[in-house]
Amino acid sequence: EYPWFASWDLALQAIVFALFDPDFAKNQLLLLVDEAYAHPNAALPAYEWGFGDANPPIHGLAAWRVFELDRALTGIPDHVFLKRIFNKLTLNFTWWVNRKDSDDRNLFQGGFLGLDNIGIFDRSKPVGDGATLTQS
């Protein structure tokens, strides 16, 4: 991804790539969950200036859409891709439930999404001076 890496952006872009190059799209999604990039605890890297942060867990949606678009384009359902990514994303989901749910309500939290849709504050960091930041 140019000009910088962000895993949730890459997942959304893979859906678009699947319209004309489904193999590339599948490889991009599989790259994110590969042992060389995913943390041993199954967390996916967030973005280049904070690999250990969290981005929204949309990779399952992206994988399913890429699978559907590939099947529509080629007429062949790639169950091998679906099984490979499902197994890895199941591990990632377990990480989300066990690591990013500090209130034990099965609500994911944390991460920085960028300046295009939220304020300039990083929700993973304290605001300081006893201030409170509430964003949806």
C-alpha positions in Angstrom: 0.0 0.0 0.0 1.3 3.5 -0.8 2.3 5.8 0.7 2.1 3.8 4.0 0.9 0.4 5.3 -2.3 0.0 7.3 -3.8 -3.4 7.5 -7.5 -2.5 7.5 -6.9 -0.2 4.4 -5.2 -3.1 2.7 -8.1 -5.4 3.5 -10.6 -2.9 1.9 -8.4 -2.4 -1.1 -8.1 -6.1 -1.6 -11.9 -6.2 -2.2 -11.5 -3.7 -5.1 -8.5 -5.5 -6.5 -10.6 -8.7 -6.6 -12.7 -7.2 -9.3 -9.8 -7.4 -11.8 -7.0 -9.4 -10.1 -8.5 -11.8 -7.5 -5.2 -13.8 -7.1 -3.4 -10.6 -6.1 -6.2 -9.7 -3.7 -6.1 -13.1 -2.1 -2.3 -13.0 -1.8 -2.5 -9.6 -0.1 -4.9 -10.9 2.5 -2.9 -14.0 3.1 0.2 -11.9 3.5 -1.3 -10.1 6.5 -2.0 -13.4 8.3 1.4 -15.0 7.4 3.7 -16.0 10.2 6.3 -13.5 8.9 4.0 -10.6 9.6 1.3 -11.6 12.1 2.4 -11.6 15.8 2.8 -15.1 17.3 -0.3 -14.3 19.4 -2.2 -13.9 16.1 -2.5 -10.1 16.3 -2.2 -8.5 12.9 0.1 -5.5 12.4 -1.9 -2.3 12.4 0.2 0.3 10.5 3.8 1.1 9.8 4.2 3.5 12.8 2.5 1.2 15.2 2.6 -2.4 14.3 1.4 -3.4 17.8 -1.7 -1.2 17.7 -5.1 -2.5 16.6 -7.1 -1.7 13.5 -10.7 -2.7 13.0 -11.2 -6.5 12.5 -12.6 -6.3 9.0 -10.4 -8.9 7.4 -13.0 -11.7 7.6 -15.4 -9.5 5.6 -12.7 -8.7 3.1 -11.8 -12.4 2.7 -15.4 -13.4 2.1 -16.0 -10.6 -0.4 -12.8 -11.5 -2.3 -13.9 -15.1 -2.3 -17.3 -14.2 -3.7 -15.9 -11.8 -6.3 -13.3 -14.4 -7.4 -16.0 -17.1 -7.7 -18.2 -14.7 -9.8 -15.3 -13.8 -12.1 -13.8 -17.3 -12.6 -16.8 -19.6 -11.8 -14.6 -21.6 -9.5 -14.9 -21.3 -5.7 -11.4 -21.2 -4.1 -12.1 -23.2 -1.0 -8.4 -23.6 -0.3 -8.0 -19.8 0.0 -11.1 -19.6 2.2 -9.9 -22.4 4.5 -6.4 -20.9 4.8 -7.6 -17.5 5.7 -10.4 -18.7 7.9 -8.0 -20.7 10.1 -5.7 -17.7 10.6 -8.5 -15.2 11.2 -10.1 -17.5 13.8 -6.8 -17.2 15.7 -6.9 -13.4 15.2 -10.5 -13.3 16.5 -9.4 -15.1 19.6 -6.7 -12.5 20.1 -9.3 -9.7 19.8 -11.7 -11.3 22.3 -8.9 -12.1 24.9 -6.7 -9.0 24.5 -8.7 -6.0 23.3 -11.8 -6.4 25.5 -10.7 -4.9 28.8 -14.3 -4.4 30.0 -15.3 -8.1 29.2 -18.3 -7.0 27.1 -17.2 -8.5 23.8 -16.7 -5.0 22.4 -13.5 -4.3 20.6 -11.6 -1.2 21.5 -8.4 0.8 20.9 -6.5 1.7 17.8 -6.0 4.8 15.7 -8.1 5.1 12.5 -6.6 8.2 11.0 -7.7 11.8 10.4 -10.3 11.0 7.8 -13.1 9.8 10.1 -12.2 10.7 13.7 -10.5 13.3 15.8 -6.7 13.7 15.9 -6.4 11.8 19.2 -5.1 8.3 19.5 -7.7 6.3 21.4 -5.0 3.9 22.5 -3.2 6.6 24.5 -4.2 8.6 27.5 -5.4 12.1 26.8 -3.6 13.6 29.9 -4.3 16.1 32.6 -7.2 14.0 33.8 -9.2 14.7 30.6 -11.7 12.2 29.2 -12.1 11.4 25.5 -15.2 9.7 24.3 -15.5 8.7 20.6 -17.6 6.2 18.8 
